[in-house]
Amino acid sequence: MRTPQVMLIARNRIFGSPDVVSIEEAPIPIPKKGQMLVRIHATTVSTGDWRLRSKNVPKGYGIIMGLLFGFKHPKYEALGTDLAGEVVALGEGVSKFQTGDRVVSNLGMKLGGHAQYRLLNENSATAKIPIDISYEQAVALVFGGVTALIFLRDKVKLKKSERLLVIGAGGAVGSSAIQLGQLMGAHVTAVCSTEKVSAVTELGIKDVIDYRERSWLTEMDKYDVILDTVGTITFEKIKHKLTAKGRLGLVVADLPTTLRNIWISLTQSQKVFSGSISENENDLQFLLSLCKQKKFRPLIGTTLPFDKIVEAHRIVESRHKLGSLVLAVSR
Ligand SMILES: NC(=O)c1ccc[n+]([C@@H]2O[C@H](COP(=O)([O-])OP(=O)(O)OC[C@H]3O[C@@H](n4cnc5c(N)ncnc54)[C@H](OP(=O)(O)O)[C@@H]3O)[C@@H](O)[C@H]2O)c1
């Protein structure tokens, strides 16, 4: 099939509410040396997209964000922290991928998934999708799955038989963390709202606290690891809930908190971890293989067509979405 020359792309030419996003036409890029062109079948609107579009970043990161993404006008072509699609053209020298390959890519802060086509470097964080995993499933495991994996495995270093509490267990990161925590052999307690209890239970978690009914903070239990994906707690507020060598993972933390965490971790037996994560191909391969073995299920709360992208941004901005929000992109 001949590749058309014009594609649709979702742009926000200013920062602001979901309404600043609109779908426009743009030329389809041509792959250069080492690049491949992917026809996108699915992407997500992630909380990363929400933060960049609305400039709602934790305190202290505004200047860094301005330098990277623009102070007055967005420097990026399109938002979109991930994509899944088919390789349709190759630049010179590409050997890892072929046309027809089904791939998923973690674009991270390089962005650009909210379009019908995107160029990828063959050495980017991109993996082939196994035949029995759909584009929607593959793309839904990227943002939350990779974040949860890096926080649990590399930052708080969760161990077998430890007790793990996950706050925000029904979101993209939380729903991945509860599953990965269980796979790592931990005893997992999930905290979520009433509406998400059944979805979290269906992911195999028996110990679920509905935060609208009871507060985990006032109960007697202690945890080896607490992972907060919401940004509602501080170390000082919850340190009595951690065991003597307990670790707190703050997926959302402002810059002063991140700096204070380093000091806490240097001076106390309990440790606090925050900071950003970086994307790589191996983590994608790992999550895809868990998904193929049916040990890990990316939770998809909503799937919308690409032209409903403004509605998608509104759902994400609510801060109460279930799992990942997938956009089905097709021509
Ligand atoms: N450090 C990093 O590199 C990194 C990477 C990825 C994401 N993040 C950040 O991590 C955060 C989570 O991302 P996400 O994509 O998982 O978000 P999400 O899908 O919107 O999930 C957040 C979840 O938190 C729950 N929640 C909201 N208020 C709550 C409260 N008061 N108590 C308990 N739960 C509450 C929401 O549902 P219910 O209230 O209905 O249960 C929702 O399911 C975002 O702020 C994102 O920017 C950071």
PDBQT file of the ligand as one rigid body, heavy atoms in Angstrom, charges set to zero:
ROOT
HETATM    1  N1  LIG A 401       7.998  10.363  38.473  1.00  0.00    +0.000 N 
HETATM    2  C1  LIG A 401       7.734  10.076  37.224  1.00  0.00    +0.000 C 
HETATM    3  O1  LIG A 401       8.627   9.952  36.384  1.00  0.00    +0.000 OA
HETATM    4  C2  LIG A 401       6.308   9.859  36.808  1.00  0.00    +0.000 A 
HETATM    5  C3  LIG A 401       6.037   9.005  35.736  1.00  0.00    +0.000 A 
HETATM    6  C4  LIG A 401       4.703   8.789  35.397  1.00  0.00    +0.000 A 
HETATM    7  C5  LIG A 401       3.691   9.441  36.099  1.00  0.00    +0.000 A 
HETATM    8  N2  LIG A 401       4.000  10.313  37.074  1.00  0.00    +0.000 N 
HETATM    9  C6  LIG A 401       2.937  11.006  37.819  1.00  0.00    +0.000 C 
HETATM   10  O2  LIG A 401       2.250  10.016  38.561  1.00  0.00    +0.000 OA
HETATM   11  C7  LIG A 401       0.925  10.432  38.785  1.00  0.00    +0.000 C 
HETATM   12  C8  LIG A 401       0.004   9.256  38.553  1.00  0.00    +0.000 C 
HETATM   13  O3  LIG A 401      -0.035   8.964  37.183  1.00  0.00    +0.000 OA
HETATM   14  P1  LIG A 401      -1.179   8.040  36.604  1.00  0.00    +0.000 P 
HETATM   15  O4  LIG A 401      -1.028   8.101  35.136  1.00  0.00    +0.000 OA
HETATM   16  O5  LIG A 401      -1.213   6.744  37.284  1.00  0.00    +0.000 OA
HETATM   17  O6  LIG A 401      -2.485   8.886  37.038  1.00  0.00    +0.000 OA
HETATM   18  P2  LIG A 401      -4.004   8.425  36.955  1.00  0.00    +0.000 P 
HETATM   19  O7  LIG A 401      -4.144   7.325  35.979  1.00  0.00    +0.000 OA
HETATM   20  O8  LIG A 401      -4.805   9.657  36.809  1.00  0.00    +0.000 OA
HETATM   21  O9  LIG A 401      -4.248   7.772  38.389  1.00  0.00    +0.000 OA
HETATM   22  C9  LIG A 401      -4.309   8.495  39.548  1.00  0.00    +0.000 C 
HETATM   23  C10 LIG A 401      -5.251   7.720  40.465  1.00  0.00    +0.000 C 
HETATM   24  O10 LIG A 401      -5.241   8.312  41.739  1.00  0.00    +0.000 OA
HETATM   25  C11 LIG A 401      -6.520   8.155  42.314  1.00  0.00    +0.000 C 
HETATM   26  N3  LIG A 401      -6.723   9.224  43.303  1.00  0.00    +0.000 N 
HETATM   27  C12 LIG A 401      -7.025  10.531  43.077  1.00  0.00    +0.000 A 
HETATM   28  N4  LIG A 401      -7.120  11.182  44.250  1.00  0.00    +0.000 NA
HETATM   29  C13 LIG A 401      -6.837  10.262  45.211  1.00  0.00    +0.000 A 
HETATM   30  C14 LIG A 401      -6.729  10.326  46.635  1.00  0.00    +0.000 A 
HETATM   31  N5  LIG A 401      -6.973  11.444  47.295  1.00  0.00    +0.000 N 
HETATM   32  N6  LIG A 401      -6.395   9.196  47.315  1.00  0.00    +0.000 NA
HETATM   33  C15 LIG A 401      -6.158   8.031  46.670  1.00  0.00    +0.000 A 
HETATM   34  N7  LIG A 401      -6.256   7.919  45.324  1.00  0.00    +0.000 NA
HETATM   35  C16 LIG A 401      -6.584   9.015  44.622  1.00  0.00    +0.000 A 
HETATM   36  C17 LIG A 401      -7.483   8.254  41.153  1.00  0.00    +0.000 C 
HETATM   37  O11 LIG A 401      -8.631   7.464  41.253  1.00  0.00    +0.000 OA
HETATM   38  P3  LIG A 401      -9.630   7.284  42.513  1.00  0.00    +0.000 P 
HETATM   39  O12 LIG A 401      -9.474   8.496  43.376  1.00  0.00    +0.000 OA
HETATM   40  O13 LIG A 401     -10.979   7.219  41.889  1.00  0.00    +0.000 OA
HETATM   41  O14 LIG A 401      -9.204   6.019  43.161  1.00  0.00    +0.000 OA
HETATM   42  C18 LIG A 401      -6.668   7.732  39.963  1.00  0.00    +0.000 C 
HETATM   43  O15 LIG A 401      -7.034   6.431  39.598  1.00  0.00    +0.000 OA
HETATM   44  C19 LIG A 401       0.684  11.634  37.877  1.00  0.00    +0.000 C 
HETATM   45  O16 LIG A 401       0.639  12.817  38.668  1.00  0.00    +0.000 OA
HETATM   46  C20 LIG A 401       1.871  11.648  36.953  1.00  0.00    +0.000 C 
HETATM   47  O17 LIG A 401       2.222  12.939  36.548  1.00  0.00    +0.000 OA
HETATM   48  C21 LIG A 401       5.287  10.531  37.464  1.00  0.00    +0.000 A 
ENDROOT
TORSDOF 0
